[in-house]
Amino acid sequence: MAARTAVVAGTATAVSGRVARRQANRYADQDAQYVQQQAAAAEQGASGAAGGMDDTAAQLEQLAKLKEQGILTEEEFTAKKKQILGI
């Protein structure tokens, strides 16, 4: 009877350890995915900000070309530039 109890207890310990390891691995995977998602979101935010700067610069260049061609007056150029820059 003692041997049987030892076998059952040993099996229970092994199963319990395996379950604990699987849960730990699952939580580690979830943590890694969360970190990757946060990094991707931060990267998108940085590229979005840089993209906004590129767009603003392109708009200002186009505006300057229109002024040089005589299509816009100095007042129109200044007003539109302030609008683009949010001033």
N, C-alpha and C positions, 0 to 999 in steps of 0.2 A: 504494500500500500504506500509506503514512503517513496518508493521508486516511481510509482505512478504519479504521485503528487509533484515530485521533482521534475518529471517530464512535462507535466501540464504547466507548471510554473515557468520552466525554461522556455517552452513554446510561447507562452503568453508574453514573456519578457522580450523574446526575439520579434514577435509580431508588433509589440508596442514600440520597440526601437525602430523598426522598419517604417511604421506609420509616422513616427516623429520625424524621421529623416525625410520622408516624402513631403510632409507638410513644410518642413524647413526649406526644402528645395523649391517647392511651389511658391512660398512667400519670397524667396530670393529672386525667382524669375519675375514675380509681379513687381518687386522693387526695381529690378533692372529695366523692365518695360516702362515704368513710371519715369525713371531717370532719362531714358531715351526720349520719351514724349516731351518732357520738359526741355531737354536740349534742342529738340526739333522746333518746339514752339519759340524758344529764344532765338534760334537761328532764323526762323521766318520773320520774327519781329525785327531783327537786325537788317535782314535783306529788304524788308518792306520799308524801313526807314531810309535805307540807302536808295531804294527805287524811287521813293518820293523826292529825294534830293536830285536824282537824275532827271526826273520829270519836270521839276521846277526849273532846273538849269536849261532844259530843252525848251521850255515855254519862254523863258527869258531870252534865249538866243533867237527864237522865232520872232519874238516881239521886237528885238533890236534890228533884225533884218527888215521887218515891215517899216520901222522908223527910217532906216537908211534908204529904203526905196521911196520914201516920201508918202507912203500910204497912211501912216499915223503921224499926227502932230506931236510936238513935245508934251503937251498937256495930256493927250490921250495915252501916250507912252507911259508917262509918270503915273497916271491913274491906274492903268492896267498892271503896271509893275507892282504897285502897292497892293493891288488885289491879289496878285499871284503870291506875293510874299506874306500876305496877311497882315499888312501894316495898317 
